[in-house]
Amino acid sequence: MNDSAMGPLLVRLSTLLSGVALLVVGVGLLFSVLGLRAGLADFSSITLGLVTSAYFVGFVLGTYLCPVMIRRVGHIRAFAAMASLASTMPILHALWIDPWFWGALRLVTGVCMVGLYIVLESWLNSLAPNALRGRLFAVYMAINFVGLAVGQWLILVGDRLGFVPFAMVSVMFSFALLPITMTPVDEPEPVEAPRLSLRSIYEASPVGMGAALSSGLITGAFYGMAALFAQGVGFSDAQVASFVAAAILGGAFFQWPVGHYSDTHDRRLVLMWVCIFGAGVCSLGYLLAGVSPDSLIPLAVLFGGLIFAIYGLCVAHVNDVIDSSRLVEFSGGLLLIHGIGAAIGPVAAGVVMDVAGSSSLMLYFAAVMAGLALYALKRLRYFTPVPAEEKSTFVAMGGGSQAVLQMDPRSLADDTSPPAHGAHAPDAPR
């Protein structure tokens, strides 16, 4: 299928993609609003970390609960119910500023959001022809990154001390409901909950498992604590939005060059150097936070490019060493490990920030990346790289549900093709 077919497909899917955009903009805004509002309410860093972790705990729980609900009532009814519930959560945050109450709201929001992602991604996957699925996946990832970045700038609309930012998130979630309920297409097949076999993933790729967990530890802490960090170093509202948005956009831009470079080199080695450079950038960020905070915004582009590249490299490396027919299964497991890390990360970062100050968030990032770099180095010393002719192609990855994995163009590989190098070598995990 030629490129001319991509335009009509995007027009056909424009309502669904607009729903995705509205949803993601709301998610991005809510993360930053909660961080700023928690700082103004004198929440400790640990308390904010626990509140943020509740969202990712809900996200992990939702990967199991939401497919059951969708099978029972259908995609449209499930989406309407979860969107309606999710849209009330921001308003309730504004009505009562209490950490326990906020934690409960974030847990419910996490469950709802993964359900919404499952419905949207299932629909996109069912409507995309195989020949165009890879390009649609790239468009979807771009919408996610840009939407999260745009959400940061909405902090500047209205009074962040009041009701307006929470109301805007609620409006975004409610508007996202319209494209789905008005979609004149058949419902897709229900999505099964992913299977999580830690042993299978570790046996296939210890480095991949470690990278998925580390990526979650970093990104969960970033989304939950970055606004509080920026506020702590003295940034204005506009600077807070610029810092977080710069990191997210850096993550969008840098994934492709880093990933394509890894297509022709040992991905473990690329991952190690990404983490080494990332640890160095974060250490520099910690030093600059005390002497030149304004320089953190351009530095955030490089910082985001490095931290958001970790998960894509992780999935690509695991895909190199397993049979292509098991990509969705293993990728679903990695997504859950990433989610578990994201649930732990904000609390761990909050403890560090409570002890050593807001700027120590950068030291937390540096420590996680340094630890992953050392682990990758250990694996490099004992096991050979995957031959270049047996490697898959890098695909930029981000958040979402298990349904988005069906759009990964690598999942369309011919099952009759030779298995990856590691598929018959369980005694030599990489």
C-alpha positions, -999 to +999 in steps of 0.1 A: +000+000+000+015+033-010+019+066+009-012+081-008-034+057+013-021+072+046-039+105+041-074+090+037-067+067+067-058+096+089-089+115+078-110+084+086-094+080+120-093+118+128-121+115+153-104+088+172-070+105+171-086+137+183-100+118+212-065+105+220-051+141+218-077+155+241-072+127+266-034+130+266-034+168+269-056+164+300-033+138+315-003+160+310-020+191+325-033+171+356+002+158+365+017+193+366-013+209+383-012+183+411+025+188+415+022+226+417-009+225+439+007+200+463+037+222+467+014+252+475-005+230+500+028+221+517+026+184+509+059+168+516+078+152+487+071+117+501+033+125+503+032+137+467+052+107+457+026+084+473-003+103+456+015+100+422+022+063+428-015+056+434-021+066+398+003+041+384-009+014+408-044+020+393-029+019+358-014-016+365-047-028+381-067-015+352-047-036+327-065-066+344-098-051+354-107-031+323-106-059+297-132-078+318-154-048+319-151-042+282-160-078+274-192-075+295-206-042+283-188-034+251-162-008+240-186+022+237-204+017+270-171+010+288-155+041+274-185+063+283-185+050+318-148+054+324-146+088+307-175+101+328-159+088+360-124+101+350-138+136+342-152+139+377-119+132+393-101+165+386-131+185+400-130+164+432-093+172+435-102+209+436-130+205+462-109+189+489-072+191+491-062+162+512-034+136+504-055+105+513-084+117+493-062+127+464-045+093+465-079+075+462-088+098+433-055+091+416-060+053+420-095+055+403-081+078+376-053+053+368-078+025+364-101+047+342-072+059+320-059+025+311-094+015+302-098+045+279-064+038+263-075+002+257-106+012+239-090+039+218-060+018+209-081-012+201-102+008+177-072+023+160-056-011+157-087-027+142-092+000+116-056+002+104-045-021+075-013-040+081+006-021+055+000+012+073+000+001+109+036+010+115+031+046+103-001+049+122+018+037+153+043+065+147+016+091+144+000+078+176+033+081+195+038+116+182+003+126+193+011+113+228+043+132+232+030+164+217-002+162+237+017+157+270+039+187+262+009+209+252-008+200+285+020+217+304+014+250+288-023+250+299-010+256+334-007+292+324-044+295+317-064+309+346-053+308+383-033+277+392-043+283+429-079+279+421-104+258+402-097+266+366-069+241+358-088+212+373-119+223+354-099+223+321-087+187+327-123+177+333-134+194+301-106+176+281-117+142+294-153+149+287-146+162+251-126+130+245-158+111+250-175+127+220-154+112+191-158+077+205-196+078+211-201+092+176-178+068+158-199+049+131-178+018+130-181-017+144-165-024+178-132-042+177-124-076+193-120-075+231-084-072+244-070-098+267-051-088+298-013-093+293+004-122+309+033-113+333+059-140+336+089-124+353+109-156+349+103-159+312+113-123+306+143-126+328+154-158+311+150-141+277+167-108+286+178-097+321+189-064+306+155-059+290+138-066+323+161-043+342+157-015+316+119-017+317+119-014+355+144+014+355+125+033+328+094+031+350+113+043+381+125+073+361+094+083+341+070+077+370+091+100+391+094+125+363+057+129+356+049+131+393+077+152+407+091+173+379+067+202+385+076+202+423+113+201+414+109+230+390+089+250+416+116+242+442+144+257+422+125+289+419+108+286+384+078+307+375+047+290+362+059+296+326+093+282+334+078+251+350+057+245+319+087+251+297+110+227+317+085+198+316+075+203+280+111+206+269+119+172+285+089+155+269+096+170+234+133+160+238+121+125+244+100+126+212+129+139+190+158+118+204+142+084+203+146+080+165+183+088+161+192+068+192+170+039+182+182+038+146+218+039+157+211+009+179+198-010+149+234-014+137+251-017+171+248-038+202+217-024+219+230-032+253+261-010+246+239+018+233+217+015+264+247+016+286+260+048+270+226+064+270+225+058+308+261+070+313+254+102+294+220+105+312+236+101+346+261+128+336+234+152+324+214+147+356+244+153+378+251+185+359+214+194+363+218+190+401+248+214+401+231+239+378+199+239+400+218+258+426+238+283+405+220+287+372+184+274+372+175+290+339+200+267+321+179+237+332+153+243+305+176+238+275+193+210+294+159+194+298+158+187+260+188+164+263+177+150+296+143+140+282+159+126+250+180+102+271+155+091+297+127+084+272+150+064+249+155+037+276+121+020+272+122+019+234+157+004+235+145-021+261+116-034+239+138-035+208+165-055+226+140-080+239+125-083+204+160-092+191+163-122+214+128-138+212+107-154+185+088-127+167+055-146+174+059-138+211+065-100+207+031-090+220+033-113+250+067-102+260+060-065+253+029-067+274+050-081+303+076-053+298+048-027+299+036-041+332+071-041+347+075-005+335+042+003+352+054-014+385+085+007+383+064+038+377+044+031+408+076+028+429+095+057+414+076+087+427+078+073+463+115+066+460+121+100+445+100+117+472+121+101+499+153+114+483+138+149+478+125+150+514+160+142+527+182+162+503+159+189+489+140+194+457+170+196+434+181+161+445+155+147+421+182+149+395+205+128+417+178+102+419+176+101+381+214+099+379+215+070+404+189+049+386+207+054+352+241+047+367+228+015+382+213+004+349+246+013+331+266-009+355+241-038+350+243-035+312+281-035+314+280-067+335+259-084+309+281-072+281+312-088+296+297-123+297+274-126+266+279-119+229+257-094+211+229-103+187+242-106+151+231-076+130+213-098+105+190-112+133+181-079+148+147-062+145+141-026+136+138+000+164+103+015+170+098+045+192+078+036+223+058+054+249+030+049+273-003+033+266-021+000+272-015-035+260-038-028+230-013-005+214+012-034+211-009-048+183+000-017+162+037-023+167+049-031+131+073-057+145+043-078+156+035-083+119+066-103+112+062-134+092+059-163+117+077-185+092+109-164+094+138-177+114+136-171+151+157-144+167+192-154+180+180-158+216+149-179+208+168-211+210+194-201+235+177-198+269+210-206+286+225-174+271+201-146+281+211-111+272 
